[in-house]
Amino acid sequence: MADRGITVETDIQPEVHVTGDEQLLLSLIQNLVSNARKYGRENGHVWVCLRAEQNKVLLVVRDGGIGLGLSMVREIVKLHEGQISAESEPEKGSVFTVLLPNSF
């Protein structure tokens, strides 16, 4: 992200667990963060949040954009019986929210 002057802030709760395919879940996170780097504003800011909420895991990546990796992200979430939503405002950025069950 440094090549575009993008700063990253994280809010990651320790000991968050989700049952699923490790490689697919890593791809999900990498795609969302990569998308934020690629389509986010130069000298902008990306915020990543990961935490457990009740019996689910919440992942939020804010200030991304839309790219080709998002169709794969949607399928990974679907395979893990989760939900994904996206909100986008011109000139303000995007927020991607993923909600996964702790186990499926």
Biopython code that builds the backbone (N, CA, C, O; Angstrom):
import numpy as np
from Bio.PDB.StructureBuilder import StructureBuilder

atoms = [
    (1, "MET", "N", (0.815, -1.180, 0.000)),
    (1, "MET", "CA", (0.000, 0.000, 0.000)),
    (1, "MET", "C", (0.869, 1.257, 0.000)),
    (1, "MET", "O", (0.438, 2.328, -0.427)),
    (2, "ALA", "N", (2.095, 1.103, 0.486)),
    (2, "ALA", "CA", (2.977, 2.264, 0.578)),
    (2, "ALA", "C", (3.268, 2.868, -0.793)),
    (2, "ALA", "O", (3.501, 4.072, -0.902)),
    (3, "ASP", "N", (3.256, 2.040, -1.840)),
    (3, "ASP", "CA", (3.550, 2.560, -3.183)),
    (3, "ASP", "C", (2.507, 3.578, -3.646)),
    (3, "ASP", "O", (2.783, 4.366, -4.550)),
    (4, "ARG", "N", (1.333, 3.578, -3.054)),
    (4, "ARG", "CA", (0.278, 4.540, -3.399)),
    (4, "ARG", "C", (0.014, 5.520, -2.267)),
    (4, "ARG", "O", (-0.929, 6.311, -2.324)),
    (5, "GLY", "N", (0.859, 5.463, -1.231)),
    (5, "GLY", "CA", (0.693, 6.381, -0.109)),
    (5, "GLY", "C", (-0.511, 6.078, 0.752)),
    (5, "GLY", "O", (-1.001, 6.954, 1.464)),
    (6, "ILE", "N", (-0.991, 4.867, 0.699)),
    (6, "ILE", "CA", (-2.192, 4.483, 1.450)),
    (6, "ILE", "C", (-1.779, 3.986, 2.833)),
    (6, "ILE", "O", (-0.909, 3.124, 2.958)),
    (7, "THR", "N", (-2.403, 4.530, 3.854)),
    (7, "THR", "CA", (-2.160, 4.047, 5.208)),
    (7, "THR", "C", (-3.230, 3.022, 5.566)),
    (7, "THR", "O", (-4.369, 3.099, 5.104)),
    (8, "VAL", "N", (-2.836, 2.062, 6.400)),
    (8, "VAL", "CA", (-3.749, 0.995, 6.799)),
    (8, "VAL", "C", (-3.914, 1.035, 8.315)),
    (8, "VAL", "O", (-2.933, 1.092, 9.057)),
    (9, "GLU", "N", (-5.151, 1.003, 8.756)),
    (9, "GLU", "CA", (-5.453, 0.916, 10.178)),
    (9, "GLU", "C", (-6.220, -0.374, 10.405)),
    (9, "GLU", "O", (-7.146, -0.694, 9.658)),
    (10, "THR", "N", (-5.837, -1.112, 11.432)),
    (10, "THR", "CA", (-6.513, -2.377, 11.711)),
    (10, "THR", "C", (-7.114, -2.366, 13.112)),
    (10, "THR", "O", (-6.589, -1.740, 14.033)),
    (11, "ASP", "N", (-8.210, -3.064, 13.241)),
    (11, "ASP", "CA", (-8.871, -3.309, 14.518)),
    (11, "ASP", "C", (-9.192, -4.803, 14.517)),
    (11, "ASP", "O", (-10.293, -5.219, 14.157)),
    (12, "ILE", "N", (-8.208, -5.591, 14.925)),
    (12, "ILE", "CA", (-8.334, -7.056, 14.849)),
    (12, "ILE", "C", (-8.373, -7.631, 16.257)),
    (12, "ILE", "O", (-7.425, -7.505, 17.032)),
    (13, "GLN", "N", (-9.486, -8.258, 16.557)),
    (13, "GLN", "CA", (-9.679, -8.889, 17.864)),
    (13, "GLN", "C", (-8.866, -10.179, 17.902)),
    (13, "GLN", "O", (-8.942, -10.975, 16.966)),
    (14, "PRO", "N", (-8.091, -10.404, 18.961)),
    (14, "PRO", "CA", (-7.329, -11.657, 19.054)),
    (14, "PRO", "C", (-8.258, -12.857, 19.234)),
    (14, "PRO", "O", (-9.378, -12.737, 19.730)),
    (15, "GLU", "N", (-7.763, -13.990, 18.823)),
    (15, "GLU", "CA", (-8.465, -15.264, 19.019)),
    (15, "GLU", "C", (-9.821, -15.335, 18.343)),
    (15, "GLU", "O", (-10.764, -15.888, 18.909)),
    (16, "VAL", "N", (-9.937, -14.784, 17.142)),
    (16, "VAL", "CA", (-11.159, -14.930, 16.352)),
    (16, "VAL", "C", (-11.016, -16.206, 15.540)),
    (16, "VAL", "O", (-10.023, -16.392, 14.837)),
    (17, "HIS", "N", (-11.998, -17.078, 15.633)),
    (17, "HIS", "CA", (-11.940, -18.373, 14.939)),
    (17, "HIS", "C", (-13.141, -18.540, 14.017)),
    (17, "HIS", "O", (-14.267, -18.179, 14.357)),
    (18, "VAL", "N", (-12.868, -19.095, 12.850)),
    (18, "VAL", "CA", (-13.931, -19.462, 11.931)),
    (18, "VAL", "C", (-13.549, -20.806, 11.313)),
    (18, "VAL", "O", (-12.384, -21.025, 10.978)),
    (19, "THR", "N", (-14.503, -21.688, 11.164)),
    (19, "THR", "CA", (-14.267, -22.978, 10.543)),
    (19, "THR", "C", (-14.505, -22.835, 9.057)),
    (19, "THR", "O", (-15.547, -22.332, 8.638)),
    (20, "GLY", "N", (-13.548, -23.273, 8.255)),
    (20, "GLY", "CA", (-13.704, -23.171, 6.810)),
    (20, "GLY", "C", (-12.421, -23.539, 6.101)),
    (20, "GLY", "O", (-11.475, -24.029, 6.717)),
    (21, "ASP", "N", (-12.394, -23.305, 4.834)),
    (21, "ASP", "CA", (-11.226, -23.589, 4.013)),
    (21, "ASP", "C", (-10.210, -22.452, 4.176)),
    (21, "ASP", "O", (-10.464, -21.320, 3.764)),
    (22, "GLU", "N", (-9.075, -22.761, 4.772)),
    (22, "GLU", "CA", (-8.078, -21.745, 5.096)),
    (22, "GLU", "C", (-7.619, -20.963, 3.866)),
    (22, "GLU", "O", (-7.523, -19.737, 3.917)),
    (23, "GLN", "N", (-7.338, -21.646, 2.780)),
    (23, "GLN", "CA", (-6.866, -20.974, 1.563)),
    (23, "GLN", "C", (-7.935, -20.053, 0.972)),
    (23, "GLN", "O", (-7.636, -18.943, 0.534)),
    (24, "LEU", "N", (-9.177, -20.522, 0.965)),
    (24, "LEU", "CA", (-10.253, -19.681, 0.434)),
    (24, "LEU", "C", (-10.478, -18.447, 1.308)),
    (24, "LEU", "O", (-10.698, -17.348, 0.800)),
    (25, "LEU", "N", (-10.420, -18.640, 2.613)),
    (25, "LEU", "CA", (-10.622, -17.504, 3.511)),
    (25, "LEU", "C", (-9.474, -16.500, 3.390)),
    (25, "LEU", "O", (-9.699, -15.291, 3.443)),
    (26, "LEU", "N", (-8.248, -16.995, 3.228)),
    (26, "LEU", "CA", (-7.114, -16.093, 2.990)),
    (26, "LEU", "C", (-7.291, -15.339, 1.676)),
    (26, "LEU", "O", (-6.991, -14.148, 1.596)),
    (27, "SER", "N", (-7.778, -16.031, 0.648)),
    (27, "SER", "CA", (-8.036, -15.380, -0.644)),
    (27, "SER", "C", (-9.090, -14.299, -0.500)),
    (27, "SER", "O", (-8.978, -13.235, -1.108)),
    (28, "LEU", "N", (-10.113, -14.564, 0.298)),
    (28, "LEU", "CA", (-11.173, -13.583, 0.540)),
    (28, "LEU", "C", (-10.572, -12.296, 1.114)),
    (28, "LEU", "O", (-10.839, -11.204, 0.610)),
    (29, "ILE", "N", (-9.764, -12.428, 2.165)),
    (29, "ILE", "CA", (-9.155, -11.261, 2.805)),
    (29, "ILE", "C", (-8.183, -10.567, 1.860)),
    (29, "ILE", "O", (-8.195, -9.342, 1.739)),
    (30, "GLN", "N", (-7.336, -11.356, 1.187)),
    (30, "GLN", "CA", (-6.357, -10.772, 0.262)),
    (30, "GLN", "C", (-7.037, -10.014, -0.868)),
    (30, "GLN", "O", (-6.569, -8.946, -1.261)),
    (31, "ASN", "N", (-8.119, -10.543, -1.390)),
    (31, "ASN", "CA", (-8.827, -9.870, -2.474)),
    (31, "ASN", "C", (-9.441, -8.555, -2.024)),
    (31, "ASN", "O", (-9.352, -7.555, -2.736)),
    (32, "LEU", "N", (-10.056, -8.544, -0.864)),
    (32, "LEU", "CA", (-10.662, -7.304, -0.380)),
    (32, "LEU", "C", (-9.605, -6.230, -0.101)),
    (32, "LEU", "O", (-9.793, -5.067, -0.458)),
    (33, "VAL", "N", (-8.494, -6.618, 0.538)),
    (33, "VAL", "CA", (-7.438, -5.653, 0.846)),
    (33, "VAL", "C", (-6.737, -5.206, -0.435)),
    (33, "VAL", "O", (-6.430, -4.025, -0.596)),
    (34, "SER", "N", (-6.485, -6.147, -1.343)),
    (34, "SER", "CA", (-5.859, -5.804, -2.626)),
    (34, "SER", "C", (-6.743, -4.863, -3.428)),
    (34, "SER", "O", (-6.258, -3.924, -4.060)),
    (35, "ASN", "N", (-8.040, -5.121, -3.397)),
    (35, "ASN", "CA", (-9.007, -4.271, -4.086)),
    (35, "ASN", "C", (-8.977, -2.852, -3.504)),
    (35, "ASN", "O", (-9.038, -1.871, -4.245)),
    (36, "ALA", "N", (-8.884, -2.754, -2.181)),
    (36, "ALA", "CA", (-8.814, -1.443, -1.532)),
    (36, "ALA", "C", (-7.546, -0.709, -1.948)),
    (36, "ALA", "O", (-7.572, 0.504, -2.157)),
    (37, "ARG", "N", (-6.447, -1.428, -2.069)),
    (37, "ARG", "CA", (-5.194, -0.822, -2.508)),
    (37, "ARG", "C", (-5.280, -0.352, -3.949)),
    (37, "ARG", "O", (-4.851, 0.753, -4.282)),
    (38, "LYS", "N", (-5.833, -1.192, -4.790)),
    (38, "LYS", "CA", (-5.868, -0.889, -6.223)),
    (38, "LYS", "C", (-6.827, 0.240, -6.568)),
    (38, "LYS", "O", (-6.514, 1.099, -7.393)),
    (39, "TYR", "N", (-7.991, 0.237, -5.939)),
    (39, "TYR", "CA", (-9.029, 1.190, -6.311)),
    (39, "TYR", "C", (-9.230, 2.322, -5.311)),
    (39, "TYR", "O", (-9.961, 3.273, -5.586)),
    (40, "GLY", "N", (-8.585, 2.222, -4.154)),
    (40, "GLY", "CA", (-8.703, 3.289, -3.173)),
    (40, "GLY", "C", (-7.959, 4.536, -3.641)),
    (40, "GLY", "O", (-7.132, 4.488, -4.551)),
    (41, "ARG", "N", (-8.276, 5.639, -2.996)),
    (41, "ARG", "CA", (-7.645, 6.915, -3.359)),
    (41, "ARG", "C", (-6.163, 6.923, -3.033)),
    (41, "ARG", "O", (-5.751, 6.430, -1.983)),
    (42, "GLU", "N", (-5.361, 7.482, -3.928)),
    (42, "GLU", "CA", (-3.947, 7.656, -3.664)),
    (42, "GLU", "C", (-3.811, 8.540, -2.428)),
    (42, "GLU", "O", (-4.562, 9.499, -2.251)),
    (43, "ASN", "N", (-2.838, 8.202, -1.574)),
    (43, "ASN", "CA", (-2.642, 8.885, -0.290)),
    (43, "ASN", "C", (-3.883, 8.784, 0.602)),
    (43, "ASN", "O", (-4.112, 9.631, 1.465)),
    (44, "GLY", "N", (-4.670, 7.745, 0.381)),
    (44, "GLY", "CA", (-5.893, 7.530, 1.145)),
    (44, "GLY", "C", (-5.663, 6.684, 2.381)),
    (44, "GLY", "O", (-4.551, 6.593, 2.900)),
    (45, "HIS", "N", (-6.729, 6.073, 2.832)),
    (45, "HIS", "CA", (-6.724, 5.330, 4.088)),
    (45, "HIS", "C", (-7.585, 4.077, 3.924)),
    (45, "HIS", "O", (-8.682, 4.146, 3.371)),
    (46, "VAL", "N", (-7.097, 2.948, 4.397)),
    (46, "VAL", "CA", (-7.861, 1.693, 4.396)),
    (46, "VAL", "C", (-7.981, 1.229, 5.846)),
    (46, "VAL", "O", (-7.003, 1.227, 6.593)),
    (47, "TRP", "N", (-9.185, 0.839, 6.226)),
    (47, "TRP", "CA", (-9.463, 0.379, 7.570)),
    (47, "TRP", "C", (-9.955, -1.068, 7.499)),
    (47, "TRP", "O", (-10.890, -1.372, 6.758)),
    (48, "VAL", "N", (-9.324, -1.959, 8.270)),
    (48, "VAL", "CA", (-9.697, -3.381, 8.297)),
    (48, "VAL", "C", (-10.080, -3.747, 9.729)),
    (48, "VAL", "O", (-9.322, -3.513, 10.670)),
    (49, "CYS", "N", (-11.267, -4.322, 9.872)),
    (49, "CYS", "CA", (-11.772, -4.729, 11.180)),
    (49, "CYS", "C", (-12.131, -6.213, 11.127)),
    (49, "CYS", "O", (-12.769, -6.669, 10.179)),
    (50, "LEU", "N", (-11.720, -6.957, 12.145)),
    (50, "LEU", "CA", (-12.065, -8.373, 12.255)),
    (50, "LEU", "C", (-12.390, -8.645, 13.715)),
    (50, "LEU", "O", (-11.573, -8.409, 14.605)),
    (51, "ARG", "N", (-13.607, -9.148, 13.947)),
    (51, "ARG", "CA", (-13.981, -9.453, 15.323)),
    (51, "ARG", "C", (-15.120, -10.469, 15.359)),
    (51, "ARG", "O", (-15.843, -10.672, 14.383)),
    (52, "ALA", "N", (-15.246, -11.098, 16.526)),
    (52, "ALA", "CA", (-16.334, -12.043, 16.751)),
    (52, "ALA", "C", (-17.530, -11.271, 17.293)),
    (52, "ALA", "O", (-17.390, -10.409, 18.160)),
    (53, "GLU", "N", (-18.702, -11.596, 16.769)),
    (53, "GLU", "CA", (-19.942, -10.996, 17.248)),
    (53, "GLU", "C", (-20.966, -12.109, 17.403)),
    (53, "GLU", "O", (-21.413, -12.700, 16.420)),
    (54, "GLN", "N", (-21.331, -12.388, 18.645)),
    (54, "GLN", "CA", (-22.242, -13.473, 18.971)),
    (54, "GLN", "C", (-21.676, -14.768, 18.392)),
    (54, "GLN", "O", (-20.591, -15.182, 18.801)),
    (55, "ASN", "N", (-22.362, -15.419, 17.463)),
    (55, "ASN", "CA", (-21.864, -16.680, 16.913)),
    (55, "ASN", "C", (-21.367, -16.506, 15.480)),
    (55, "ASN", "O", (-21.382, -17.453, 14.695)),
    (56, "LYS", "N", (-20.922, -15.281, 15.139)),
    (56, "LYS", "CA", (-20.445, -15.002, 13.791)),
    (56, "LYS", "C", (-19.128, -14.236, 13.853)),
    (56, "LYS", "O", (-18.746, -13.708, 14.897)),
    (57, "VAL", "N", (-18.446, -14.189, 12.715)),
    (57, "VAL", "CA", (-17.217, -13.417, 12.582)),
    (57, "VAL", "C", (-17.490, -12.290, 11.604)),
    (57, "VAL", "O", (-18.021, -12.516, 10.517)),
    (58, "LEU", "N", (-17.124, -11.074, 11.993)),
    (58, "LEU", "CA", (-17.350, -9.891, 11.178)),
    (58, "LEU", "C", (-16.020, -9.403, 10.614)),
    (58, "LEU", "O", (-15.065, -9.187, 11.360)),
    (59, "LEU", "N", (-15.962, -9.233, 9.298)),
    (59, "LEU", "CA", (-14.797, -8.664, 8.611)),
    (59, "LEU", "C", (-15.285, -7.454, 7.836)),
    (59, "LEU", "O", (-16.217, -7.559, 7.038)),
    (60, "VAL", "N", (-14.657, -6.297, 8.066)),
    (60, "VAL", "CA", (-15.017, -5.079, 7.352)),
    (60, "VAL", "C", (-13.747, -4.501, 6.736)),
    (60, "VAL", "O", (-12.740, -4.329, 7.422)),
    (61, "VAL", "N", (-13.800, -4.201, 5.434)),
    (61, "VAL", "CA", (-12.721, -3.492, 4.757)),
    (61, "VAL", "C", (-13.339, -2.227, 4.182)),
    (61, "VAL", "O", (-14.243, -2.286, 3.348)),
    (62, "ARG", "N", (-12.844, -1.087, 4.635)),
    (62, "ARG", "CA", (-13.413, 0.196, 4.206)),
    (62, "ARG", "C", (-12.436, 0.935, 3.296)),
    (62, "ARG", "O", (-11.224, 0.898, 3.508)),
    (63, "ASP", "N", (-12.971, 1.597, 2.299)),
    (63, "ASP", "CA", (-12.311, 2.436, 1.300)),
    (63, "ASP", "C", (-11.640, 1.601, 0.225)),
    (63, "ASP", "O", (-10.467, 1.805, -0.084)),
    (64, "GLY", "N", (-12.379, 0.665, -0.341)),
    (64, "GLY", "CA", (-11.922, -0.108, -1.479)),
    (64, "GLY", "C", (-12.598, 0.386, -2.723)),
    (64, "GLY", "O", (-12.876, 1.580, -2.834)),
    (65, "GLY", "N", (-12.867, -0.470, -3.647)),
    (65, "GLY", "CA", (-13.543, -0.121, -4.884)),
    (65, "GLY", "C", (-14.177, -1.379, -5.428)),
    (65, "GLY", "O", (-14.444, -2.314, -4.672)),
    (66, "ILE", "N", (-14.420, -1.420, -6.698)),
    (66, "ILE", "CA", (-14.933, -2.654, -7.283)),
    (66, "ILE", "C", (-13.925, -3.173, -8.290)),
    (66, "ILE", "O", (-13.405, -2.411, -9.105)),
    (67, "GLY", "N", (-13.652, -4.451, -8.235)),
    (67, "GLY", "CA", (-12.686, -5.070, -9.124)),
    (67, "GLY", "C", (-13.065, -6.510, -9.402)),
    (67, "GLY", "O", (-14.066, -7.013, -8.894)),
    (68, "LEU", "N", (-12.264, -7.155, -10.202)),
    (68, "LEU", "CA", (-12.576, -8.515, -10.635)),
    (68, "LEU", "C", (-12.560, -9.527, -9.502)),
    (68, "LEU", "O", (-13.294, -10.514, -9.551)),
    (69, "GLY", "N", (-11.738, -9.305, -8.479)),
    (69, "GLY", "CA", (-11.639, -10.259, -7.383)),
    (69, "GLY", "C", (-12.893, -10.355, -6.550)),
    (69, "GLY", "O", (-13.045, -11.299, -5.774)),
    (70, "LEU", "N", (-13.797, -9.404, -6.691)),
    (70, "LEU", "CA", (-14.981, -9.402, -5.832)),
    (70, "LEU", "C", (-15.966, -10.509, -6.158)),
    (70, "LEU", "O", (-16.690, -10.961, -5.272)),
    (71, "SER", "N", (-16.014, -10.952, -7.389)),
    (71, "SER", "CA", (-16.900, -12.080, -7.707)),
    (71, "SER", "C", (-16.397, -13.336, -7.014)),
    (71, "SER", "O", (-17.193, -14.162, -6.568)),
    (72, "MET", "N", (-15.069, -13.487, -6.922)),
    (72, "MET", "CA", (-14.507, -14.639, -6.220)),
    (72, "MET", "C", (-14.788, -14.511, -4.721)),
    (72, "MET", "O", (-15.123, -15.499, -4.068)),
    (73, "VAL", "N", (-14.653, -13.316, -4.182)),
    (73, "VAL", "CA", (-14.945, -13.079, -2.770)),
    (73, "VAL", "C", (-16.389, -13.477, -2.459)),
    (73, "VAL", "O", (-16.652, -14.146, -1.460)),
    (74, "ARG", "N", (-17.314, -13.064, -3.316)),
    (74, "ARG", "CA", (-18.732, -13.392, -3.120)),
    (74, "ARG", "C", (-18.934, -14.910, -3.076)),
    (74, "ARG", "O", (-19.695, -15.409, -2.246)),
    (75, "GLU", "N", (-18.264, -15.638, -3.956)),
    (75, "GLU", "CA", (-18.407, -17.103, -3.985)),
    (75, "GLU", "C", (-17.811, -17.755, -2.745)),
    (75, "GLU", "O", (-18.374, -18.711, -2.211)),
    (76, "ILE", "N", (-16.666, -17.238, -2.283)),
    (76, "ILE", "CA", (-16.047, -17.787, -1.072)),
    (76, "ILE", "C", (-16.973, -17.588, 0.121)),
    (76, "ILE", "O", (-17.156, -18.502, 0.925)),
    (77, "VAL", "N", (-17.553, -16.406, 0.239)),
    (77, "VAL", "CA", (-18.491, -16.131, 1.328)),
    (77, "VAL", "C", (-19.685, -17.070, 1.243)),
    (77, "VAL", "O", (-20.124, -17.618, 2.254)),
    (78, "LYS", "N", (-20.204, -17.254, 0.048)),
    (78, "LYS", "CA", (-21.349, -18.142, -0.158)),
    (78, "LYS", "C", (-21.012, -19.585, 0.239)),
    (78, "LYS", "O", (-21.824, -20.259, 0.872)),
    (79, "LEU", "N", (-19.809, -20.060, -0.133)),
    (79, "LEU", "CA", (-19.387, -21.418, 0.214)),
    (79, "LEU", "C", (-19.287, -21.617, 1.731)),
    (79, "LEU", "O", (-19.453, -22.729, 2.232)),
    (80, "HIS", "N", (-19.017, -20.541, 2.444)),
    (80, "HIS", "CA", (-18.903, -20.614, 3.890)),
    (80, "HIS", "C", (-20.194, -20.198, 4.591)),
    (80, "HIS", "O", (-20.200, -19.912, 5.789)),
    (81, "GLU", "N", (-21.292, -20.168, 3.825)),
    (81, "GLU", "CA", (-22.623, -19.863, 4.344)),
    (81, "GLU", "C", (-22.668, -18.514, 5.061)),
    (81, "GLU", "O", (-23.334, -18.356, 6.084)),
    (82, "GLY", "N", (-21.943, -17.550, 4.497)),
    (82, "GLY", "CA", (-21.906, -16.212, 5.084)),
    (82, "GLY", "C", (-22.670, -15.208, 4.246)),
    (82, "GLY", "O", (-23.406, -15.566, 3.327)),
    (83, "GLN", "N", (-22.478, -13.947, 4.583)),
    (83, "GLN", "CA", (-23.130, -12.849, 3.874)),
    (83, "GLN", "C", (-22.091, -11.773, 3.584)),
    (83, "GLN", "O", (-21.154, -11.582, 4.359)),
    (84, "ILE", "N", (-22.259, -11.072, 2.466)),
    (84, "ILE", "CA", (-21.394, -9.955, 2.140)),
    (84, "ILE", "C", (-22.255, -8.808, 1.647)),
    (84, "ILE", "O", (-23.247, -9.010, 0.946)),
    (85, "SER", "N", (-21.859, -7.600, 2.025)),
    (85, "SER", "CA", (-22.554, -6.418, 1.522)),
    (85, "SER", "C", (-21.509, -5.373, 1.164)),
    (85, "SER", "O", (-20.396, -5.373, 1.691)),
    (86, "ALA", "N", (-21.890, -4.489, 0.261)),
    (86, "ALA", "CA", (-20.995, -3.417, -0.174)),
    (86, "ALA", "C", (-21.774, -2.119, -0.244)),
    (86, "ALA", "O", (-22.917, -2.087, -0.699)),
    (87, "GLU", "N", (-21.147, -1.060, 0.209)),
    (87, "GLU", "CA", (-21.709, 0.284, 0.099)),
    (87, "GLU", "C", (-20.631, 1.154, -0.518)),
    (87, "GLU", "O", (-19.460, 1.041, -0.155)),
    (88, "SER", "N", (-21.008, 2.017, -1.441)),
    (88, "SER", "CA", (-20.028, 2.867, -2.096)),
    (88, "SER", "C", (-20.595, 4.257, -2.320)),
    (88, "SER", "O", (-21.742, 4.420, -2.735)),
    (89, "GLU", "N", (-19.772, 5.254, -2.039)),
    (89, "GLU", "CA", (-20.144, 6.642, -2.297)),
    (89, "GLU", "C", (-19.039, 7.273, -3.127)),
    (89, "GLU", "O", (-17.871, 7.198, -2.746)),
    (90, "PRO", "N", (-19.378, 7.896, -4.256)),
    (90, "PRO", "CA", (-18.362, 8.561, -5.062)),
    (90, "PRO", "C", (-17.566, 9.566, -4.217)),
    (90, "PRO", "O", (-18.121, 10.307, -3.406)),
    (91, "GLU", "N", (-16.272, 9.562, -4.435)),
    (91, "GLU", "CA", (-15.350, 10.462, -3.752)),
    (91, "GLU", "C", (-15.160, 10.155, -2.269)),
    (91, "GLU", "O", (-14.353, 10.802, -1.601)),
    (92, "LYS", "N", (-15.890, 9.182, -1.754)),
    (92, "LYS", "CA", (-15.746, 8.836, -0.336)),
    (92, "LYS", "C", (-15.191, 7.433, -0.152)),
    (92, "LYS", "O", (-14.595, 7.145, 0.886)),
    (93, "GLY", "N", (-15.369, 6.553, -1.129)),
    (93, "GLY", "CA", (-14.855, 5.196, -1.024)),
    (93, "GLY", "C", (-15.945, 4.173, -0.817)),
    (93, "GLY", "O", (-17.134, 4.452, -0.973)),
    (94, "SER", "N", (-15.507, 2.979, -0.460)),
    (94, "SER", "CA", (-16.420, 1.848, -0.321)),
    (94, "SER", "C", (-16.193, 1.144, 1.001)),
    (94, "SER", "O", (-15.130, 1.249, 1.613)),
    (95, "VAL", "N", (-17.220, 0.422, 1.428)),
    (95, "VAL", "CA", (-17.145, -0.403, 2.625)),
    (95, "VAL", "C", (-17.653, -1.789, 2.261)),
    (95, "VAL", "O", (-18.767, -1.936, 1.759)),
    (96, "PHE", "N", (-16.839, -2.798, 2.513)),
    (96, "PHE", "CA", (-17.229, -4.189, 2.281)),
    (96, "PHE", "C", (-17.338, -4.868, 3.631)),
    (96, "PHE", "O", (-16.395, -4.829, 4.421)),
    (97, "THR", "N", (-18.479, -5.490, 3.908)),
    (97, "THR", "CA", (-18.725, -6.146, 5.171)),
    (97, "THR", "C", (-19.007, -7.616, 4.914)),
    (97, "THR", "O", (-19.881, -7.957, 4.117)),
    (98, "VAL", "N", (-18.262, -8.489, 5.591)),
    (98, "VAL", "CA", (-18.421, -9.938, 5.468)),
    (98, "VAL", "C", (-18.825, -10.467, 6.836)),
    (98, "VAL", "O", (-18.209, -10.131, 7.847)),
    (99, "LEU", "N", (-19.846, -11.284, 6.862)),
    (99, "LEU", "CA", (-20.311, -11.919, 8.089)),
    (99, "LEU", "C", (-20.282, -13.427, 7.864)),
    (99, "LEU", "O", (-20.980, -13.948, 6.993)),
    (100, "LEU", "N", (-19.458, -14.132, 8.667)),
    (100, "LEU", "CA", (-19.300, -15.584, 8.522)),
    (100, "LEU", "C", (-19.715, -16.273, 9.810)),
    (100, "LEU", "O", (-19.463, -15.753, 10.897)),
    (101, "PRO", "N", (-20.349, -17.435, 9.705)),
    (101, "PRO", "CA", (-20.641, -18.195, 10.927)),
    (101, "PRO", "C", (-19.341, -18.733, 11.508)),
    (101, "PRO", "O", (-18.396, -19.002, 10.767)),
    (102, "ASN", "N", (-19.284, -18.894, 12.833)),
    (102, "ASN", "CA", (-18.094, -19.466, 13.459)),
    (102, "ASN", "C", (-17.828, -20.870, 12.952)),
    (102, "ASN", "O", (-16.677, -21.293, 12.845)),
    (103, "SER", "N", (-18.896, -21.591, 12.639)),
    (103, "SER", "CA", (-18.767, -22.925, 12.054)),
    (103, "SER", "C", (-19.977, -23.153, 11.178)),
    (103, "SER", "O", (-21.048, -22.600, 11.429)),
    (104, "PHE", "N", (-19.812, -23.959, 10.159)),
    (104, "PHE", "CA", (-20.937, -24.233, 9.264)),
    (104, "PHE", "C", (-21.001, -25.692, 8.957)),
    (104, "PHE", "O", (-21.881, -26.130, 8.217)),
]
sb = StructureBuilder()
sb.init_structure("model")
sb.init_model(0)
sb.init_chain("A")
sb.init_seg("    ")
for serial, (resi, resn, name, xyz) in enumerate(atoms, 1):
    if name == "N":
        sb.init_residue(resn, " ", resi, " ")
    sb.init_atom(name, np.array(xyz, "f"), 0.0, 1.0, " ", f" {name:<3s}", serial, name[0])
structure = sb.get_structure()
